[in-house]
Amino acid sequence: MSDPAPGRIVQLSASNGGVPKLPLAEATVDASGITVDRQADRRAHGGPRRALCLFALERIEALAAEGHPIAPGATGENVTTEGIDWDRVTPGARLRLGDAVLIEVTGYTEPCWKNARWFLEGDFSAMDQEIRPGFSRVYARVLEGGDLRPGDPVELLAGTAAERLERTQPTTIRWRPPSGD
């Protein structure tokens, strides 16, 4: 089961590293993300669990309405979506992009100081999940790759995101305090 009406991809974006990421007419996605995209700092960006960065046009427009000079691709997202319930795009959620690409959200992005120019007074915490829930970009891993174009459908797949996420968490060992003999 999924959302009744799928959303769509507004923009696909890539760069040779850094922000902004610029619009693409089409993109091929594999386990590493958009094949022509590069990251300047591979310690903080990219890799299998951060292969794609997504953000909702509705959140970008809300930030712009507050006076922030932000636009699709500016903050480094690879996929800008429209028409899906962004509040449900949480770690463990799966999305179908176009006909072929299947992704799973792995976490919220940490706002980067390089995005300060897109925010009034440089306050990029406006897209920090802990400070402003629902206004964060998300990272995702690619489960099935393929080709994408702006206008392709985006479908937020119903399911048990919490169960999928739980399976990825490491086992925690709890130590018992020594008993008094």
VENQUI-V242451 format. One record per pair of residues at least 4 apart in sequence whose C-alpha atoms are under 8 Angstrom apart, sorted by sequence separation. I is the first residue (numbers start at 1). J is the second residue. If there is no record, write none. Layout:
# VENQUI-V242451
[[I	J] [I	J]]
This chain:
# VENQUI-V242451
[[15	19] [29	33] [30	34] [33	37] [41	45] [42	46] [46	50] [47	51] [55	59] [56	60] [57	61] [58	62] [59	63] [60	64] [61	65] [62	66] [63	67] [64	68] [70	74] [71	75] [73	77] [85	89] [89	93] [96	100] [97	101] [111	115] [112	116] [115	119] [116	120] [118	122] [119	123] [124	128] [127	131] [128	132] [129	133] [132	136] [148	152] [160	164] [161	165] [162	166] [163	167] [164	168] [165	169] [15	20] [29	34] [30	35] [40	45] [42	47] [45	50] [46	51] [55	60] [63	68] [64	69] [70	75] [72	77] [73	78] [88	93] [96	101] [97	102] [116	121] [117	122] [119	124] [126	131] [127	132] [128	133] [129	134] [15	21] [28	34] [29	35] [39	45] [46	52] [64	70] [73	79] [96	102] [97	103] [116	122] [118	124] [125	131] [126	132] [129	135] [14	21] [15	22] [27	34] [28	35] [39	46] [63	70] [64	71] [73	80] [95	102] [96	103] [115	122] [116	123] [119	126] [125	132] [128	135] [129	136] [13	21] [14	22] [27	35] [72	80] [94	102] [95	103] [116	124] [127	135] [128	136] [13	22] [14	23] [27	36] [94	103] [95	104] [115	124] [126	135] [127	136] [13	23] [14	24] [60	70] [61	71] [94	104] [127	137] [12	23] [13	24] [60	71] [93	104] [94	105] [113	124] [11	23] [12	24] [60	72] [92	104] [93	105] [112	124] [11	24] [12	25] [33	46] [91	104] [92	105] [111	124] [12	26] [32	46] [91	105] [92	106] [111	125] [12	27] [32	47] [33	48] [57	72] [90	105] [91	106] [92	107] [32	48] [89	105] [91	107] [111	127] [31	48] [34	51] [90	107] [91	108] [111	128] [33	51] [34	52] [90	108] [110	128] [32	51] [33	52] [109	128] [14	34] [17	37] [31	51] [32	52] [15	36] [16	37] [17	38] [18	39] [108	129] [14	36] [15	37] [16	38] [17	39] [18	40] [55	77] [14	37] [15	38] [16	39] [17	40] [53	76] [54	77] [57	80] [13	37] [14	38] [15	39] [16	40] [17	41] [53	77] [54	78] [55	79] [56	80] [57	81] [58	82] [52	77] [53	78] [54	79] [55	80] [56	81] [57	82] [58	83] [52	78] [53	79] [54	80] [55	81] [56	82] [52	79] [54	81] [109	136] [108	136] [109	137] [108	137] [109	138] [56	86] [108	138] [109	139] [107	138] [108	139] [106	138] [107	139] [105	138] [106	139] [107	140] [105	139] [106	140] [105	140] [106	141] [104	140] [105	141] [103	140] [104	141] [103	141] [104	142] [103	142] [104	143] [75	115] [102	142] [103	143] [74	115] [101	142] [102	143] [103	144] [101	143] [102	144] [75	118] [101	144] [102	145] [34	78] [74	118] [100	144] [101	145] [100	145] [101	146] [100	146] [101	147] [10	57] [87	134] [100	147] [101	148] [69	117] [70	118] [86	134] [90	138] [69	118] [70	119] [89	138] [98	147] [23	73] [68	118] [69	119] [98	148] [22	73] [68	119] [69	120] [97	148] [98	149] [21	73] [22	74] [68	120] [20	73] [21	74] [67	120] [99	152] [19	73] [20	74] [21	75] [98	152] [99	153] [19	74] [20	75] [21	76] [97	152] [98	153] [19	75] [20	76] [21	77] [50	106] [53	109] [97	153] [98	154] [19	76] [21	78] [49	106] [96	153] [97	154] [18	76] [96	154] [97	155] [14	73] [95	154] [96	155] [106	165] [13	73] [77	137] [95	155] [96	156] [11	72] [12	73] [95	156] [96	157] [11	73] [14	76] [94	156] [95	157] [13	76] [63	126] [93	156] [94	157] [13	77] [14	78] [93	157] [94	158] [13	78] [93	158] [12	78] [13	79] [93	159] [11	78] [12	79] [89	156] [93	160] [94	161] [11	79] [12	80] [92	160] [93	161] [10	79] [11	80] [92	161] [9	79] [10	80] [11	81] [84	154] [91	161] [92	162] [9	80] [10	81] [84	155] [85	156] [90	161] [91	162] [92	163] [9	81] [10	82] [29	101] [84	156] [92	164] [8	81] [9	82] [81	154] [92	165] [7	81] [8	82] [91	165] [7	82] [8	83] [7	83] [8	84] [59	135] [6	83] [7	84] [6	84] [3	84] [55	136] [56	137] [55	137] [54	137] [55	138] [53	137] [54	138] [53	138] [54	139] [53	139] [54	140] [52	139] [53	140] [9	97] [51	139] [52	140] [50	139] [51	140] [52	141] [49	139] [50	140] [51	141] [52	142] [49	140] [50	141] [51	142] [49	141] [48	141] [48	142] [19	114] [18	114] [19	115] [33	141] [33	142] [31	141] [32	142] [31	142] [30	142] [31	143] [29	142] [31	144] [30	144] [31	145] [30	145] [29	145] [30	146] [28	145] [29	146] [28	146] [29	147] [28	147] [29	148] [27	147] [28	148] [26	147] [27	148] [26	148] [27	149] [26	149] [25	149] [26	150] [25	150] [12	149] [11	149] [12	150] [11	150] [9	149] [10	150] [11	151] [9	150] [10	151] [8	150] [9	151] [8	151] [9	152] [8	152] [9	153] [8	153] [9	154] [7	153] [8	154] [6	153] [7	154] [8	155] [6	154] [7	155] [6	155] [5	155] [6	156] [3	155] [2	155] [3	156] [2	156] [3	157] [2	157] [3	158] [1	157] [2	158] [1	158] [1	159]]
